[in-house]
């Protein structure tokens, strides 16, 4: 079985950090976001992973070399025409199943249980304000409708970004239909629209409750995910980093960083950064940035 992970985006919401790195390679809890996504797939025996690349595609290809036992394919999305278009690049027109996971989210779930299903299955999570998300309408254990940011949501079940398709052929057919008929949402070919088309043509979708959906697409959510994964105030400190006379909790500290006479709580230090005589919480410190003599509570990161 194969998986498709779209990682083509430029990461504008995570500037300036994504000026020099693909956003899926930014670290949370001591390793790149993409590692958190790929490693559970390897654990359940996924034998082929297709990465839809774009921005800094060469970095992604180089990164995958740390997993020599996995077959990786790379499809470059030359034009940003939407998530549906991106996923189509990685599909094959056959009846084999495929697992699709968005490249800016980390999921804690039983992956084997998730894919052990004869029909299509969508990961969802209960949210307080479903108007901000794509949501589903349901009847018993089946999805009967997909809606994008509805004003009056029929449920509070938000589409979380992990999908199992029992047949690639059915998904290809629906995406082809969108493209041939130029059916777009916000001028893009959307995966949600393709799934809606699949429902219309008789495909069956069930849903799966996700309890831990850890988003990494925003500054604040990267920090909250870092804190959530570093349970019990652990830290991950690179062997090449130096920490002296400092108190650190829930921190990710990358290569060649230096922390001196400081107190840090839920801070991500990117490579080469230096902090001294400071008290900092909920902050990402940029590559080679020097911080000295400040007290900064940063941006709020919820646990």
C-alpha positions as CSV (number, residue, x, y, z in Angstrom):
1,X,0.0,0.0,0.0
2,X,1.2,3.5,-0.7
3,X,0.7,6.9,0.9
4,X,0.7,10.4,-0.6
5,X,1.9,13.4,1.4
6,X,1.5,16.9,-0.2
7,X,4.4,19.2,0.8
8,X,4.5,21.7,-2.1
9,X,3.5,24.8,-0.2
10,X,5.7,27.8,0.3
11,X,4.8,28.2,3.9
12,X,4.0,31.9,3.8
13,X,2.2,31.7,7.2
14,X,5.5,30.6,8.8
15,X,7.7,33.3,7.4
16,X,10.5,34.3,8.0
17,X,11.5,30.7,9.0
18,X,10.5,29.3,5.6
19,X,12.7,31.7,3.8
20,X,15.4,29.0,3.8
21,X,13.6,25.7,4.5
22,X,10.5,23.8,3.4
23,X,8.0,24.1,6.2
24,X,7.5,20.4,6.6
25,X,11.2,20.2,7.6
26,X,10.9,22.7,10.5
27,X,11.4,20.9,13.8
28,X,8.8,20.2,16.5
29,X,9.7,18.1,19.5
30,X,13.2,17.5,18.3
31,X,12.7,16.3,14.7
32,X,11.2,17.6,11.4
33,X,7.4,17.7,11.1
34,X,7.8,15.3,8.1
35,X,9.5,12.7,10.3
36,X,6.6,12.7,12.7
37,X,4.3,11.9,9.7
38,X,6.5,9.3,7.9
39,X,7.7,7.2,10.8
40,X,4.2,5.9,11.8
41,X,3.6,4.9,8.2
42,X,6.8,2.9,8.1
43,X,5.8,1.2,11.3
44,X,2.6,-0.2,9.7
45,X,4.4,-1.4,6.6
46,X,3.6,1.3,4.1
47,X,6.0,0.4,1.3
48,X,5.8,3.4,-1.0
49,X,5.5,7.1,-0.1
50,X,4.8,9.7,-2.8
51,X,5.7,13.2,-1.9
52,X,4.1,16.1,-3.8
53,X,6.8,18.7,-3.8
54,X,7.2,22.3,-5.0
55,X,8.9,24.9,-2.8
56,X,12.4,23.7,-1.9
57,X,11.7,20.3,-3.5
58,X,15.4,19.4,-3.4
59,X,15.5,19.7,0.4
60,X,12.6,17.2,0.7
61,X,14.3,14.7,-1.6
62,X,17.6,15.0,0.3
63,X,15.7,14.6,3.6
64,X,14.2,11.2,2.6
65,X,17.6,9.7,2.3
66,X,17.6,9.1,6.1
67,X,15.0,6.4,5.4
68,X,16.9,4.1,3.0
69,X,14.5,1.2,3.4
70,X,11.5,3.1,2.0
71,X,10.6,3.6,-1.6
72,X,10.0,7.3,-2.2
73,X,8.5,8.9,-5.3
74,X,8.5,12.6,-6.0
75,X,6.0,14.5,-8.1
76,X,6.6,18.2,-8.5
77,X,3.5,20.5,-8.6
78,X,4.7,23.1,-11.0
79,X,1.5,25.2,-10.6
80,X,-0.4,25.6,-7.4
81,X,-3.9,24.5,-8.6
82,X,-5.2,23.2,-5.3
83,X,-5.0,20.2,-3.1
84,X,-7.0,18.0,-5.4
85,X,-4.7,18.8,-8.3
86,X,-1.7,18.0,-6.1
87,X,-3.0,14.7,-4.9
88,X,-3.9,13.7,-8.5
89,X,-0.2,14.0,-9.5
90,X,0.6,11.1,-7.1
91,X,-2.3,8.8,-8.0
92,X,-2.4,5.8,-10.3
93,X,-5.5,4.8,-12.3
94,X,-6.1,1.4,-10.6
95,X,-8.2,-0.1,-7.9
96,X,-5.4,-0.2,-5.2
97,X,-6.0,1.8,-2.0
98,X,-4.1,4.9,-0.9
99,X,-3.6,6.8,2.3
100,X,-3.4,10.6,2.0
101,X,-2.0,12.8,4.8
102,X,-1.5,16.5,4.7
103,X,2.1,17.6,5.2
104,X,1.6,20.1,8.0
105,X,-0.3,18.0,10.5
106,X,0.8,15.3,12.9
107,X,-1.8,12.6,13.9
108,X,-1.7,10.4,16.9
109,X,-3.9,7.4,16.1
110,X,-4.0,3.7,15.3
111,X,-3.1,3.9,11.6
112,X,-3.7,0.2,11.1
113,X,-7.2,0.5,12.4
114,X,-7.8,3.6,10.3
115,X,-6.9,1.8,7.0
116,X,-8.6,-1.5,8.0
117,X,-11.9,-0.6,6.2
118,X,-13.5,-1.8,3.0
119,X,-14.7,1.7,2.1
120,X,-13.2,5.3,2.0
121,X,-12.6,6.8,5.4
122,X,-12.0,10.3,6.5
123,X,-10.4,11.5,9.8
124,X,-12.5,14.0,11.7
125,X,-12.3,15.8,15.0
126,X,-14.9,17.5,17.0
127,X,-14.3,21.3,17.1
128,X,-15.8,24.2,18.9
129,X,-16.4,26.4,15.8
130,X,-16.9,24.1,12.7
131,X,-17.6,27.2,10.6
132,X,-13.8,27.6,10.2
133,X,-13.4,24.2,8.7
134,X,-14.5,21.7,6.1
135,X,-17.1,19.6,7.8
136,X,-19.2,16.5,7.2
137,X,-22.8,15.7,7.5
138,X,-23.6,12.1,8.6
139,X,-26.2,9.5,8.9
140,X,-25.3,6.8,11.4
141,X,-21.8,5.7,10.4
142,X,-21.8,7.1,6.9
143,X,-20.9,10.5,5.5
144,X,-23.7,11.9,3.4
145,X,-22.3,15.4,2.6
146,X,-19.1,17.4,2.6
147,X,-19.4,21.2,3.3
148,X,-16.7,23.8,3.2
149,X,-16.8,26.4,6.0
150,X,-20.7,26.3,6.3
151,X,-22.5,29.2,8.1
152,X,-24.8,26.7,9.7
153,X,-22.8,23.5,10.2
154,X,-24.9,20.3,10.4
155,X,-22.3,18.8,12.8
156,X,-19.1,19.8,14.7
157,X,-17.0,17.2,12.9
158,X,-14.1,19.0,11.1
159,X,-12.2,17.3,8.3
160,X,-8.7,16.9,9.8
161,X,-6.4,16.1,6.9
162,X,-6.0,12.3,6.8
163,X,-7.9,10.3,4.2
164,X,-8.1,6.6,3.2
165,X,-9.3,5.9,-0.3
166,X,-10.2,2.3,-1.0
167,X,-9.7,2.8,-4.8
168,X,-7.4,5.3,-6.5
169,X,-9.4,4.8,-9.7
170,X,-12.5,6.3,-8.1
171,X,-10.6,9.3,-6.9
172,X,-8.9,9.8,-10.2
173,X,-12.2,9.7,-12.0
174,X,-13.7,12.4,-9.7
175,X,-10.7,14.6,-10.0
176,X,-10.7,14.3,-13.8
177,X,-14.4,15.3,-13.7
178,X,-13.5,18.5,-11.8
179,X,-10.7,19.4,-14.1
180,X,-12.6,18.6,-17.4
181,X,-15.6,20.7,-16.2
182,X,-13.4,23.4,-14.5
183,X,-15.2,22.9,-11.2
184,X,-13.1,24.9,-8.7
185,X,-13.5,26.5,-5.2
186,X,-11.5,29.7,-4.8
187,X,-10.0,29.0,-8.2
188,X,-8.5,25.7,-7.1
189,X,-9.3,22.1,-7.6
190,X,-10.2,20.9,-4.2
191,X,-10.0,17.4,-2.7
192,X,-13.3,18.0,-0.8
193,X,-15.1,18.7,-4.1
194,X,-13.7,15.5,-5.5
195,X,-15.0,13.6,-2.5
196,X,-18.4,15.2,-2.9
197,X,-18.4,14.0,-6.5
198,X,-17.5,10.5,-5.3
199,X,-20.5,10.5,-3.0
200,X,-22.7,11.6,-6.0
201,X,-21.5,8.6,-8.0
202,X,-22.1,6.1,-5.3
203,X,-18.9,5.8,-3.3
204,X,-19.2,5.1,0.4
205,X,-17.4,7.1,3.0
206,X,-17.2,6.4,6.7
207,X,-15.5,8.6,9.3
208,X,-12.9,8.1,12.1
209,X,-12.6,10.2,15.2
210,X,-9.2,11.7,15.7
211,X,-8.4,12.7,19.2
212,X,-4.9,14.1,18.6
213,X,-4.7,16.3,15.5
214,X,-1.6,18.4,16.0
215,X,-1.4,21.2,13.4
216,X,1.9,22.7,12.4
217,X,0.8,25.2,9.8
218,X,0.9,28.3,12.0
219,X,3.4,29.9,14.4
220,X,1.1,29.3,17.3
221,X,0.1,25.8,16.4
222,X,3.7,24.8,15.9
223,X,4.5,25.8,19.4
224,X,1.4,24.1,20.9
225,X,2.3,20.9,19.0
226,X,5.9,21.1,20.3
227,X,4.6,21.5,23.9
228,X,2.0,18.7,23.4
229,X,4.6,16.2,22.1
230,X,7.2,17.1,24.8
231,X,5.2,15.6,27.6
232,X,6.1,16.2,31.2
233,X,8.3,19.2,30.3
234,X,11.0,17.1,28.5
235,X,13.5,18.8,26.1
236,X,15.2,17.7,23.0
237,X,18.7,19.2,22.8
238,X,21.1,18.5,19.9
239,X,24.5,17.0,20.9
240,X,26.2,20.0,19.2
241,X,24.2,22.6,21.3
242,X,25.5,24.1,24.5
243,X,23.2,24.9,27.5
244,X,24.9,26.6,30.5
245,X,23.4,27.9,33.7
246,X,19.9,27.8,32.3
247,X,16.5,26.4,33.1
248,X,14.7,24.9,30.1
249,X,11.3,23.2,29.8
250,X,9.5,21.8,26.7
251,X,12.3,23.1,24.4
252,X,13.6,21.9,21.0
253,X,17.2,23.1,20.6
254,X,18.8,22.4,17.2
255,X,22.5,22.1,16.1
256,X,25.1,24.7,17.2
257,X,22.7,26.6,19.4
258,X,23.9,28.3,22.6
259,X,21.8,29.0,25.7
260,X,23.5,30.8,28.6
261,X,22.0,32.2,31.9
262,X,18.5,32.0,30.6
263,X,15.0,30.5,31.4
264,X,13.2,29.1,28.4
265,X,9.7,27.5,28.3
266,X,8.3,26.0,25.1
267,X,10.9,27.5,22.8
268,X,12.1,26.1,19.4
269,X,15.6,27.2,18.7
270,X,16.6,26.8,15.0
271,X,20.2,25.9,14.1
272,X,22.9,28.4,15.1
273,X,20.8,30.6,17.3
274,X,22.1,32.1,20.6
275,X,20.3,33.2,23.7
276,X,21.8,34.8,26.8
277,X,20.5,36.5,29.9
278,X,16.9,36.1,28.8
279,X,13.5,34.7,30.0
280,X,11.5,33.5,27.0
281,X,8.3,31.5,26.5
282,X,6.3,30.3,23.5
283,X,8.7,31.5,20.8
284,X,10.5,30.2,17.7
285,X,14.0,31.6,17.5
286,X,15.2,31.9,13.9
287,X,18.3,30.5,12.3
288,X,21.5,32.2,13.6
289,X,19.4,34.7,15.5
290,X,21.1,36.3,18.6
291,X,18.8,37.2,21.6
292,X,20.2,38.8,24.7
293,X,18.8,40.5,27.8
294,X,15.1,40.2,27.1
295,X,12.0,39.0,28.8
296,X,9.4,37.8,26.2
297,X,6.3,35.8,26.8
298,X,6.0,35.2,23.1
299,X,2.8,34.2,21.4
300,X,0.2,32.2,23.3
301,X,0.6,28.4,22.8
302,X,-2.2,26.4,24.1
303,X,-1.6,22.9,25.5
